[in-house]
Amino acid sequence: MILTKSLNKLINRFKINDEISLIKTIFFRFALYIYLLMENVKCLIIGSGPAGYTAAIYAARADLNPVVYTGMEPGGQLTTTTDVDNFPGYPNGIEGPIMMQELQKQAERFGTDVRIGHVTRVELNSEKGKMHTVTIDENKTLYAKTIIISTGASAKYLGLPSEQRLIGGGVSACAVCDGFFYKNQEVAIVGGGDTAAEEATYLANICSKVTMIIRRNEMRASKAMQHRVNKTNNIEILYESEICKVLGDNVVEAIEVVNNKTEVKTKIPISGLFIAIGHQPNTEIFRGQIEMDDLGYIITKGKSTKTNIPGVFASGDVQDKEYRQAVTAAGTGCMAALDAERYIGTL
Ligand SMILES: Cc1cc2nc3c(=O)[nH]c(=O)nc-3n(C[C@H](O)[C@H](O)[C@H](O)COP(=O)(O)OP(=O)(O)OC[C@H]3O[C@@H](n4cnc5c(N)ncnc54)[C@H](O)[C@@H]3O)c2cc1C
């Protein structure tokens, strides 16, 4: 009798212990799972264009252990173009995608952790020294001491299938980048704002003729810009006109333009088509949390890359509607990493 009682006691004790160890195991596994889902990083770089990778090179060499999230377009805008002729250090030019692979390798050489992933949410903390919370692909959370925003600005296109098919084959959204390839040739540019007017006069210096296609019956550009365009002999303006088709198998050969009023269609032979209808800065996830201008570009302070949020810096096209070049993006990427390093030094 006494023996049975003792045995039962022992069994019950073991049962309780089993349950406790089961609870412990579940708890530890859950904690490990949460730990794996969350992570603290010193320097998070959002975007893998020239700005993001340059920031990564500097941040890695300063022991900030940067983590780069590539976003939907690993390598950024230059992966959509062929020849890049104006980035210093490549005397014979280089293909955009190759240049971006090299920048990635250079960033990784110093220990940058490059990860495929899209930042889907941020909670920026406006108190100095506090961590910012970032969600990746809706399911992973990490905490960042500093963030470098290098999400770029995407060029707007007309959306015609024939235009999309010929991007990189004569259709370009950057006259300063690609105008040179059409030296002494006839080109067209779409748009009637300041950028279109500026790029039309830039192209007019290089190309034999520039046809400017404007949807309205007037230009939106400033009077000074309009004046510059109007006094340039080799620019012809087609008002109230739209492109309905880009013609050519592998490269642009001509465009079909329709006059909105008369509905008359005209075929214009050209070898390059420049789209200058604006850019969209990729700042949707930061809206309402960080200072932006009315177009959505992030505002940086003075000559620095500091934003109005402590520990958050912006570099590249996302904060620059003026120059939008790979080398200027890389330059501000370098500045952002130096600013982040100095910020950490003050904590
Ligand atoms: C067709 C074309 C040709 C060009 N040719 C030249 C040239 O010859 N020379 C030159 O100097 N410039 C050229 N440019 C301009 C140049 O590409 C840009 O100025 C430069 O790429 C800007 O660099 P960036 O790093 O600021 O942004 P981008 O290169 O635009 O990179 C932005 C990055 O942010 C990522 N991203 C966006 N949102 C998120 C998010 N939520 N989470 C994570 N990542 C995100 C994207 O995936 C991308 O990797 C050209 C541009 C185009 C479109």
The ligand as an SDF file (V2000), in Angstrom:
LIG
                    3D

 53 58  0  0  0  0  0  0  0  0999 V2000
   17.1860   54.1200  -68.8620 C   0  0  0  0  0  0  0  0  0  0  0  0
   18.0960   54.8630  -67.9220 C   0  0  0  0  0  0  0  0  0  0  0  0
   19.4060   55.0640  -68.2730 C   0  0  0  0  0  0  0  0  0  0  0  0
   20.2510   55.7250  -67.4040 C   0  0  0  0  0  0  0  0  0  0  0  0
   21.5430   55.9260  -67.7860 N   0  0  0  0  0  0  0  0  0  0  0  0
   22.3850   56.5770  -66.9430 C   0  0  0  0  0  0  0  0  0  0  0  0
   23.7470   56.8020  -67.3210 C   0  0  0  0  0  0  0  0  0  0  0  0
   24.1780   56.4000  -68.3970 O   0  0  0  0  0  0  0  0  0  0  0  0
   24.5290   57.4700  -66.4420 N   0  0  0  0  0  0  0  0  0  0  0  0
   24.0640   57.9500  -65.2340 C   0  0  0  0  0  0  0  0  0  0  0  0
   24.8180   58.5420  -64.4780 O   0  0  0  0  0  0  0  0  0  0  0  0
   22.7720   57.7690  -64.8750 N   0  0  0  0  0  0  0  0  0  0  0  0
   21.9270   57.1090  -65.6840 C   0  0  0  0  0  0  0  0  0  0  0  0
   20.6140   56.9410  -65.3310 N   0  0  0  0  0  0  0  0  0  0  0  0
   20.1530   57.4990  -64.0600 C   0  0  0  0  0  0  0  0  0  0  0  0
   20.5930   56.5770  -62.9220 C   0  0  0  0  0  0  0  0  0  0  0  0
   20.1780   55.2770  -63.2080 O   0  0  0  0  0  0  0  0  0  0  0  0
   20.0000   57.0320  -61.6010 C   0  0  0  0  0  0  0  0  0  0  0  0
   20.3240   58.3860  -61.3640 O   0  0  0  0  0  0  0  0  0  0  0  0
   20.5500   56.1920  -60.4570 C   0  0  0  0  0  0  0  0  0  0  0  0
   20.3140   54.8300  -60.6910 O   0  0  0  0  0  0  0  0  0  0  0  0
   19.9270   56.5760  -59.1300 C   0  0  0  0  0  0  0  0  0  0  0  0
   20.4560   55.7520  -58.1560 O   0  0  0  0  0  0  0  0  0  0  0  0
   19.7060   55.4730  -56.7850 P   0  0  0  0  0  0  0  0  0  0  0  0
   20.5920   54.5430  -56.0460 O   0  0  0  0  0  0  0  0  0  0  0  0
   19.3180   56.7320  -56.1610 O   0  0  0  0  0  0  0  0  0  0  0  0
   18.3310   54.7620  -57.1640 O   0  0  0  0  0  0  0  0  0  0  0  0
   17.9530   53.5500  -58.1190 P   0  0  0  0  0  0  0  0  0  0  0  0
   19.0210   53.1710  -59.0410 O   0  0  0  0  0  0  0  0  0  0  0  0
   16.6390   53.9370  -58.6880 O   0  0  0  0  0  0  0  0  0  0  0  0
   17.7450   52.3460  -57.0810 O   0  0  0  0  0  0  0  0  0  0  0  0
   16.6620   52.3320  -56.2120 C   0  0  0  0  0  0  0  0  0  0  0  0
   16.7080   51.0290  -55.4380 C   0  0  0  0  0  0  0  0  0  0  0  0
   15.7550   51.0740  -54.3790 O   0  0  0  0  0  0  0  0  0  0  0  0
   15.0890   49.8440  -54.3100 C   0  0  0  0  0  0  0  0  0  0  0  0
   13.8190   50.0450  -53.6070 N   0  0  0  0  0  0  0  0  0  0  0  0
   12.7770   50.8560  -53.9260 C   0  0  0  0  0  0  0  0  0  0  0  0
   11.7950   50.7420  -53.0150 N   0  0  0  0  0  0  0  0  0  0  0  0
   12.2350   49.8380  -52.0990 C   0  0  0  0  0  0  0  0  0  0  0  0
   11.6890   49.2680  -50.9150 C   0  0  0  0  0  0  0  0  0  0  0  0
   10.4760   49.6210  -50.4640 N   0  0  0  0  0  0  0  0  0  0  0  0
   12.3920   48.3400  -50.2310 N   0  0  0  0  0  0  0  0  0  0  0  0
   13.6480   47.9800  -50.6420 C   0  0  0  0  0  0  0  0  0  0  0  0
   14.2190   48.5000  -51.7420 N   0  0  0  0  0  0  0  0  0  0  0  0
   13.5280   49.3900  -52.4740 C   0  0  0  0  0  0  0  0  0  0  0  0
   14.9770   49.3930  -55.7540 C   0  0  0  0  0  0  0  0  0  0  0  0
   14.7310   47.9930  -55.8470 O   0  0  0  0  0  0  0  0  0  0  0  0
   16.3580   49.7930  -56.2610 C   0  0  0  0  0  0  0  0  0  0  0  0
   17.2860   48.7860  -55.9740 O   0  0  0  0  0  0  0  0  0  0  0  0
   19.7590   56.2460  -66.1670 C   0  0  0  0  0  0  0  0  0  0  0  0
   18.4280   56.0220  -65.8070 C   0  0  0  0  0  0  0  0  0  0  0  0
   17.5970   55.3340  -66.6650 C   0  0  0  0  0  0  0  0  0  0  0  0
   16.1610   55.0870  -66.2700 C   0  0  0  0  0  0  0  0  0  0  0  0
  1  2  1  0
  2  3  1  0
  2 52  2  0
  3  4  2  0
  4  5  1  0
  4 50  1  0
  5  6  2  0
  6  7  1  0
  6 13  1  0
  7  8  2  0
  7  9  1  0
  9 10  1  0
 10 11  2  0
 10 12  1  0
 12 13  2  0
 13 14  1  0
 14 15  1  0
 14 50  1  0
 15 16  1  0
 16 17  1  0
 16 18  1  0
 18 19  1  0
 18 20  1  0
 20 21  1  0
 20 22  1  0
 22 23  1  0
 23 24  1  0
 24 25  2  0
 24 26  1  0
 24 27  1  0
 27 28  1  0
 28 29  2  0
 28 30  1  0
 28 31  1  0
 31 32  1  0
 32 33  1  0
 33 34  1  0
 33 48  1  0
 34 35  1  0
 35 36  1  0
 35 46  1  0
 36 37  1  0
 36 45  1  0
 37 38  2  0
 38 39  1  0
 39 40  1  0
 39 45  2  0
 40 41  1  0
 40 42  2  0
 42 43  1  0
 43 44  2  0
 44 45  1  0
 46 47  1  0
 46 48  1  0
 48 49  1  0
 50 51  2  0
 51 52  1  0
 52 53  1  0
M  END
$$$$
